[in-house]
Amino acid sequence: MENIPIIRVGDVVELKKPHPCGNKTFKVMRTGSDIKIVCCECGRTLTLERVKFEKMIKKIVLREDN
């Protein structure tokens, strides 16, 4: 069984491929069946399917603690 990362709103994640602006870090704004992320450099928002997002994630850079 694969190790599925637990993603929370407010987490900062690093993706495998960079955004066109050259940045690889994104902040998670919404979770569910789709994940909404915002580029930490240019502020562009992206909405991705959870399955696709989980394949794209490299690591969690900063964990939002509640």
PyMOL commands that set and color helices and strands:
alter all, ss='L'
color gray80, all
select helices_A, chain A and resi 50-56
alter helices_A, ss='H'
color red, helices_A
select strands_A, chain A and resi 12-15+25-30+34-39+45-49+57-62
alter strands_A, ss='S'
color yellow, strands_A
deselect
rebuild
show_as cartoon
